[in-house]
Amino acid sequence: MQNFDYMTPTRLIFGKNCITQLPEVMTQFGRKVLLTYGGGSIKKIGLYDKVKELLPDFEIVELSGIQPNPKYDPSVLDGVKLCKENDIDVILAVGGGSVLDCSKAIAAGAKYDGDPWDLISYKVKAKAALPIVDIITLAATGSEYDPGGVISRTETNDKIGYVDPLLYPAVSFLDPTYTFTVSKKQTAAGCADAMNHIMEQYFCEDSTILNDGFMEAGLKSLMINAKKCLENPEDYTARAEMMLTCTYGCNRIYALGNSPSGWPCHGMEHALSAYYDITHGEGLAIITPRWMKHILSDKTADRFVKYGVNVFGIDSSLDKYEIAEKAIQATYDFFLSIGIPMHLKEVGIDESRIEEMAHHVAENEGLENAWVPLLEKDIAEIFTASL
Amino acid sequence: MQNFDYMTPTRLIFGKNCITQLPEVMTQFGRKVLLTYGGGSIKKIGLYDKVKELLPDFEIVELSGIQPNPKYDPSVLDGVKLCKENDIDVILAVGGGSVLDCSKAIAAGAKYDGDPWDLISYKVKAKAALPIVDIITLAATGSEYDPGGVISRTETNDKIGYVDPLLYPAVSFLDPTYTFTVSKKQTAAGCADAMNHIMEQYFCEDSTILNDGFMEAGLKSLMINAKKCLENPEDYTARAEMMLTCTYGCNRIYALGNSPSGWPCHGMEHALSAYYDITHGEGLAIITPRWMKHILSDKTADRFVKYGVNVFGIDSSLDKYEIAEKAIQATYDFFLSIGIPMHLKEVGIDESRIEEMAHHVAENEGLENAWVPLLEKDIAEIFTASL
């Protein structure tokens, strides 16, 4: 086991109708609120009106139109400007991971005098950030329980994971009923994103009985509950369990004390969605089984055996490579079964920019330090195998 | 899934030599320290000297001699007095769960003008508490990651679990090497305590795939690693994994969203160790299989099947009562195999006060609200079966 230093100061308020506690929670932080959201789905489900109704005594400034793969320009820059102009006390992010990720960058930028990109690109360490409260409407990223966000800068094809302990949300509201209207496509992509968060941590040199069992349970929970959610989008129990399983995804709690993995699939997928703006969870689902095949070797085979036997129930008496290959195929088949397009070409990516993307990943993501190191050549091979 | 509201503000600093960070951590809270500890084992392992060496610039007042099943009088009362007299800024608890539990009651009492028993007995809600830093030297209670402590008041045979969110330690240092010298008896009792924390949460009406897998992994981790620790007390990996598995015990993270269980074994054991001052983990181990037998019924059998199949690998094709009975026997056999005396008579308890203890539990522990309600008669039966 590795040494670690862990703390999550976020309060999770979970369950049906939990946002009735919103006024009491918001009052702790002040009266001037930046309300951030995306494209209007929160209006469709009545959540926008509900929030306004709950907060009649607050001064609310709005930033809407935050996109998936949230953009530095205009969203982060606009948000920072609004915070400064209106002397905002607290950000209330309502939506999925993208809205919350964007809000985290805004929270740090609002307390910084220079160009917020200095912070996101780690040129300058933030000294403070506005408090963030969120109401999450998508089970996927786990941003509601982690200190990071991913921000895209279109002109440079940068997609950066910006992480700082200052960015833990103060309070996250998780009402599974707000995920009832999430589309089949986004439900599946959210499941794949969360599964990948677990897999990225599972495949490492050194884990424990405790963490392995926790992560295997997380993967089984996501697979079983995603299918239930797709069959019956209003299955409260399935939506609720998916939500909590996703929430732990990037919090480190699944793997405290494990050796570092390097999060290779996220490193590679960032390029795909930076260059092509595809759905993050779909990009991850497409890459993951190809990455698995690429790294299968004597060094990694035992880990794949554990994964195959405990997650998919593959017969443990088989040859270890046979188990590993069956496990990789089962991973692919599961993603396919929930409707994810499993080839890059199906999401509009062809071979034309693979070399460029592989070069970008190799230069920026540090995957030479992953559990199984990935160099530019490896990354290009994985992309090509994913076509 | 049930609604919940969860937050753990404790920072965990985990691993070999982690206490080199102690000075930096303590500085955040002030210079006047109440150092609390037990009977001197921290001197034997050099930890007392190490702490003193690390904190030359701090004013340290000491409270030593805190006993297992820590006492209101003199320990809590003496500690509160020392804090008030010396205007203490922070408590540094060094030892096992008893030292930390006692320190929590002191932390609250130090900020209260009246009799600290008002707080512990929930007559008055604490408004503030001193910050607590701990260095834990025993893998058992999980007090280092929870907001509660158990305090005994000898003259009334009260043993009360005092819980308040103000009592989360600010920082817990967990260096597994400090548990290398823990005796076989205490290693086994710590394992039983932590296993029982998980079982208390596992046996309930409504759980999830995620929580069940997490808890089953916790139980397996404890059983496998306890055996390794008993064979080789300096097995770092086994001590480390036991330590973290124990740490989660009473934090609620193992079972967020589960329906309440009522913690019946703890309710019953509190009387045993209040009346007879036995080792808490041993008391729990003795009661647990008898309680399991007592509550086995059509209502609970499926839960025992899951437990038996997933924790002990019992053949799932057997009849469900057969699986349940095998699981209960396996629980008993495991405790016996790690050297725990499995009869109350072996720890000095005979039938003479069973009725009195059962009455005390029925009056004070609310076990009529447990998942399987326990009335005075049930409690007496479980005690009698444990003789």
Contacts between the chains, C-beta under 8 A, distances in Angstrom:
chain1	res1	chain2	res2	distance
A	1	B	15	7.3
A	1	B	176	7.8
A	1	B	236	7.8
A	1	B	237	5.9
A	1	B	240	4.1
A	1	B	241	6.3
A	1	B	244	7.5
A	2	B	15	6.9
A	3	B	14	6.1
A	3	B	15	2.7
A	3	B	16	6.5
A	3	B	17	8.0
A	3	B	18	6.2
A	4	B	12	7.4
A	4	B	14	5.1
A	4	B	15	6.6
A	5	B	11	7.1
A	5	B	12	7.3
A	5	B	13	5.1
A	5	B	14	7.4
A	6	B	11	7.1
A	6	B	12	4.8
A	6	B	14	7.2
A	7	B	9	7.4
A	7	B	10	6.9
A	7	B	11	3.8
A	7	B	12	6.9
A	8	B	8	6.9
A	9	B	7	7.4
A	9	B	9	5.5
A	10	B	7	7.0
A	11	B	5	7.1
A	11	B	6	7.1
A	11	B	7	3.8
A	12	B	4	7.4
A	12	B	5	7.3
A	12	B	6	4.8
A	12	B	7	6.9
A	12	B	256	7.8
A	13	B	5	5.1
A	14	B	3	6.1
A	14	B	4	5.1
A	14	B	5	7.3
A	14	B	6	7.2
A	14	B	256	7.3
A	14	B	257	6.7
A	15	B	1	7.3
A	15	B	2	6.9
A	15	B	3	2.7
A	15	B	4	6.6
A	15	B	257	7.8
A	16	B	3	6.5
A	17	B	3	8.0
A	18	B	3	6.2
A	176	B	1	7.8
A	208	B	221	6.7
A	208	B	241	4.8
A	208	B	244	7.5
A	209	B	217	6.0
A	209	B	220	5.6
A	209	B	221	4.1
A	209	B	224	6.1
A	209	B	225	7.4
A	209	B	241	6.6
A	210	B	217	5.2
A	210	B	218	5.9
A	210	B	221	4.3
A	210	B	241	6.2
A	210	B	244	6.6
A	210	B	245	5.1
A	211	B	217	7.8
A	212	B	217	6.8
A	213	B	213	5.6
A	213	B	214	6.7
A	213	B	216	6.2
A	213	B	217	2.1
A	213	B	218	7.5
A	213	B	220	6.7
A	213	B	221	7.5
A	214	B	213	6.7
A	214	B	214	4.6
A	214	B	217	5.6
A	216	B	213	6.2
A	216	B	217	7.8
A	217	B	209	6.0
A	217	B	210	5.2
A	217	B	211	7.8
A	217	B	212	6.8
A	217	B	213	2.1
A	217	B	214	5.6
A	217	B	216	7.8
A	217	B	217	7.2
A	218	B	210	5.9
A	218	B	213	7.5
A	220	B	209	5.6
A	220	B	213	6.7
A	221	B	208	6.7
A	221	B	209	4.1
A	221	B	210	4.3
A	221	B	213	7.5
A	224	B	209	6.1
A	225	B	209	7.4
A	236	B	1	7.8
A	237	B	1	5.9
A	240	B	1	4.1
A	240	B	257	6.9
A	241	B	1	6.3
A	241	B	208	4.8
A	241	B	209	6.6
A	241	B	210	6.2
A	241	B	257	7.8
A	244	B	1	7.5
A	244	B	208	7.5
A	244	B	210	6.6
A	244	B	256	6.4
A	244	B	257	6.1
A	245	B	210	5.1
A	253	B	253	7.1
A	256	B	12	7.8
A	256	B	14	7.3
A	256	B	244	6.4
A	257	B	14	6.7
A	257	B	15	7.8
A	257	B	240	6.9
A	257	B	241	7.8
A	257	B	244	6.2
